[in-house]
Amino acid sequence: MQRQQQAAAVQSAQRWGTWAAIAAGVVILGVIALFVFGGDASDDTDSTDISFNGVGLPALSDGPDPAVGLKAPLFVTADLATGEQVVVGGGGGPNDTAKVILFAAHWCPVCQEEIPIVADWLNANDLPDGVEVVAVSTFPDATRANHPAVDWFAGADWPYPVMADDANGSILSMFGMTRVPSWVVIDDQNFVVTRVAGALDAAGLEALVGIAAGS
């Protein structure tokens, strides 16, 4: 009951605005072998090296979310600030955590409104034990506003890691999402708890973090 109430709070807190149309990436079906690679720390290129282990999630629908309870794909990409290769996902290890993952694009008007609001909340509040927040900068485009995204996030005082997606939105597509901003919550075993397509205000983010903590 509590999780249903929290989920309802998330939905009521969404601010839907006018969306820029984004071509949906093809959801990758089948298992893709995880491999070690050298990467470019910059999000200025559409050739960002990304690898996955797992099966792409089904697309978010208007009814019950078909991805809830499914294993999320593990992915490896570059941390925009440090250039280091980072694994996001896992499950089953003693140090694994639930994660709230934000997908945002530097040129997206709705994202530009949302990021400062949620960054303020994140800077003013401690996350519960066992919960992390990760941003994924998707659809980078050097010809559009707020490029490079690493500076855009820094300018908004975003306090947590930002990972690089490529210009095709490959990570976004693997998580079954087609719009930005979008949010995905996974538990400490890497199973999907909930997904939200749309912007959150501070109350919505607080509710989503509560769902992650309860997972």
Secondary structure per residue as TSV (DSSP state, phi and psi in degrees):
chain	resnum	aa	ss	phi	psi
A	1	M	-	360.0	-43.8
A	2	Q	H	-61.9	-41.5
A	3	R	H	-65.8	-37.1
A	4	Q	H	-64.3	-39.6
A	5	Q	H	-65.1	-40.2
A	6	Q	H	-66.1	-40.9
A	7	A	H	-63.5	-38.4
A	8	A	H	-64.6	-35.8
A	9	A	H	-65.6	-37.5
A	10	V	H	-62.5	-47.0
A	11	Q	H	-63.5	-39.3
A	12	S	H	-72.0	-19.4
A	13	A	H	-91.3	-3.4
A	14	Q	E	-70.8	140.1
A	15	R	E	-115.4	108.8
A	16	W	-	-83.8	-26.6
A	17	G	-	49.9	-171.3
A	18	T	-	-97.2	124.5
A	19	W	-	-90.6	138.9
A	20	A	-	-78.6	135.9
A	21	A	-	-70.6	134.5
A	22	I	-	-128.0	128.3
A	23	A	-	-64.2	131.4
A	24	A	-	-72.0	132.1
A	25	G	-	-75.3	155.2
A	26	V	-	-74.2	126.2
A	27	V	-	-70.6	123.6
A	28	I	-	-78.4	123.9
A	29	L	-	-106.4	141.5
A	30	G	S	101.7	166.2
A	31	V	-	-90.2	129.0
A	32	I	-	-107.0	127.9
A	33	A	-	-67.0	134.5
A	34	L	-	-76.6	133.9
A	35	F	-	-138.4	159.9
A	36	V	-	-92.5	137.3
A	37	F	-	-149.1	163.0
A	38	G	-	-94.8	142.1
A	39	G	-	-129.3	166.3
A	40	D	-	-102.0	127.8
A	41	A	-	-70.9	-17.4
A	42	S	-	-78.5	145.2
A	43	D	S	-99.5	18.1
A	44	D	S	-82.9	-4.3
A	45	T	-	-119.9	152.8
A	46	D	T	-92.0	14.1
A	47	S	T	-115.9	27.7
A	48	T	-	-55.3	131.7
A	49	D	-	-80.8	123.2
A	50	I	-	-135.2	140.5
A	51	S	E	-129.5	154.5
A	52	F	E	-129.8	154.6
A	53	N	E	-136.9	114.0
A	54	G	S	134.8	-175.8
A	55	V	-	-108.0	136.4
A	56	G	-	-60.3	143.5
A	57	L	-	-80.6	151.2
A	58	P	-	-66.8	156.8
A	59	A	-	-65.3	144.8
A	60	L	-	-65.6	134.7
A	61	S	-	-121.1	173.5
A	62	D	S	-72.7	-25.5
A	63	G	S	-88.1	-154.7
A	64	P	S	-55.8	137.4
A	65	D	-	-70.1	118.1
A	66	P	T	-71.0	-11.2
A	67	A	T	-88.8	-17.2
A	68	V	T	-61.3	127.8
A	69	G	T	91.9	-8.8
A	70	L	S	-87.7	154.5
A	71	K	B	-71.8	128.3
A	72	A	-	-78.4	149.6
A	73	P	-	-69.5	139.1
A	74	L	E	-82.1	140.0
A	75	F	E	-136.5	154.4
A	76	V	E	-123.6	128.5
A	77	T	E	-155.6	-175.3
A	78	A	E	-90.4	139.6
A	79	D	B	-74.3	124.1
A	80	L	T	-62.2	-34.5
A	81	A	T	-77.4	-36.9
A	82	T	T	-107.2	-20.6
A	83	G	-	78.6	-2.0
A	84	E	-	-76.0	147.0
A	85	Q	E	-77.0	131.9
A	86	V	E	-128.8	137.3
A	87	V	E	-93.6	126.7
A	88	V	E	-115.8	116.7
A	89	G	-	123.1	-163.1
A	90	G	-	131.8	-121.4
A	91	G	-	113.8	126.5
A	92	G	S	101.3	-14.8
A	93	G	S	-83.7	160.3
A	94	P	T	-66.9	-21.4
A	95	N	T	-107.2	9.1
A	96	D	-	-71.3	148.8
A	97	T	-	-130.7	159.2
A	98	A	E	-70.4	149.1
A	99	K	E	-132.7	137.9
A	100	V	E	-105.3	113.8
A	101	I	E	-108.8	123.8
A	102	L	E	-103.7	129.5
A	103	F	E	-104.3	124.5
A	104	A	E	-144.2	154.0
A	105	A	-	-119.3	137.5
A	106	H	T	-62.5	-24.7
A	107	W	T	-96.2	-4.1
A	108	C	-	-77.8	119.8
A	109	P	H	-59.5	-38.5
A	110	V	H	-66.9	-40.3
A	111	C	H	-62.1	-39.1
A	112	Q	H	-64.0	-30.9
A	113	E	H	-78.5	-36.8
A	114	E	H	-75.8	-43.8
A	115	I	H	-55.5	-48.5
A	116	P	H	-61.4	-35.2
A	117	I	H	-66.3	-49.3
A	118	V	H	-73.7	-31.3
A	119	A	H	-63.9	-40.3
A	120	D	H	-59.7	-43.7
A	121	W	H	-65.1	-43.1
A	122	L	H	-64.5	-36.5
A	123	N	H	-72.8	-25.0
A	124	A	H	-92.9	-9.9
A	125	N	S	-132.7	139.4
A	126	D	-	-80.3	138.5
A	127	L	-	-72.7	148.2
A	128	P	-	-61.8	154.9
A	129	D	T	-56.8	136.7
A	130	G	T	83.4	11.2
A	131	V	E	-125.5	134.1
A	132	E	E	-122.9	155.2
A	133	V	E	-117.4	132.8
A	134	V	E	-132.9	134.4
A	135	A	E	-103.3	145.4
A	136	V	E	-120.4	119.0
A	137	S	E	-87.8	109.8
A	138	T	-	-113.0	162.4
A	139	F	S	52.5	48.8
A	140	P	-	-61.7	142.5
A	141	D	-	-149.5	110.4
A	142	A	T	-67.0	-13.2
A	143	T	T	-92.7	-0.7
A	144	R	S	-117.6	173.9
A	145	A	T	-62.5	152.0
A	146	N	T	63.2	29.9
A	147	H	-	-95.3	136.3
A	148	P	S	-81.5	152.5
A	149	A	H	-63.5	-30.7
A	150	V	H	-59.7	-37.2
A	151	D	H	-73.7	-34.7
A	152	W	H	-62.7	-47.5
A	153	F	H	-63.0	-42.7
A	154	A	H	-62.8	-39.3
A	155	G	H	-64.8	-24.9
A	156	A	T	-91.5	6.0
A	157	D	T	59.8	37.4
A	158	W	-	-64.8	124.0
A	159	P	-	-93.6	-3.4
A	160	Y	S	-123.1	170.9
A	161	P	-	-60.5	147.1
A	162	V	E	-122.3	123.1
A	163	M	E	-102.4	152.9
A	164	A	E	-92.0	124.2
A	165	D	-	-99.3	170.8
A	166	D	-	-97.5	177.9
A	167	A	T	-66.3	-17.7
A	168	N	T	-89.6	-4.2
A	169	G	-	66.3	42.3
A	170	S	H	-63.6	-41.6
A	171	I	H	-68.4	-45.3
A	172	L	H	-53.8	-45.7
A	173	S	H	-65.0	-40.0
A	174	M	H	-61.7	-27.6
A	175	F	T	-90.4	9.3
A	176	G	T	74.6	20.0
A	177	M	-	-111.3	151.7
A	178	T	-	-127.8	-6.6
A	179	R	S	-123.9	156.5
A	180	V	S	-124.0	142.1
A	181	P	S	-75.1	154.9
A	182	S	E	-141.8	155.5
A	183	W	E	-130.2	141.4
A	184	V	E	-133.7	133.5
A	185	V	E	-110.9	127.4
A	186	I	E	-120.6	148.8
A	187	D	-	-86.8	-176.1
A	188	D	T	-73.5	-5.4
A	189	Q	T	-101.6	4.9
A	190	N	S	75.1	24.0
A	191	F	B	-94.7	144.2
A	192	V	E	-70.6	129.7
A	193	V	E	-99.6	-45.5
A	194	T	E	-162.2	160.0
A	195	R	E	-135.6	147.0
A	196	V	E	-135.2	125.3
A	197	A	E	-101.6	108.6
A	198	G	S	140.2	168.0
A	199	A	E	-80.0	149.6
A	200	L	E	-114.7	146.1
A	201	D	-	-93.0	-172.8
A	202	A	H	-61.5	-41.2
A	203	A	H	-65.8	-38.1
A	204	G	H	-65.5	-41.6
A	205	L	H	-65.0	-42.4
A	206	E	H	-59.1	-42.1
A	207	A	H	-64.5	-39.9
A	208	L	H	-67.0	-40.1
A	209	V	H	-63.7	-37.3
A	210	G	H	-63.5	-38.3
A	211	I	H	-63.1	-43.8
A	212	A	H	-61.3	-42.5
A	213	A	H	-65.4	-34.5
A	214	G	H	-80.6	-7.8
A	215	S	-	-81.0	360.0
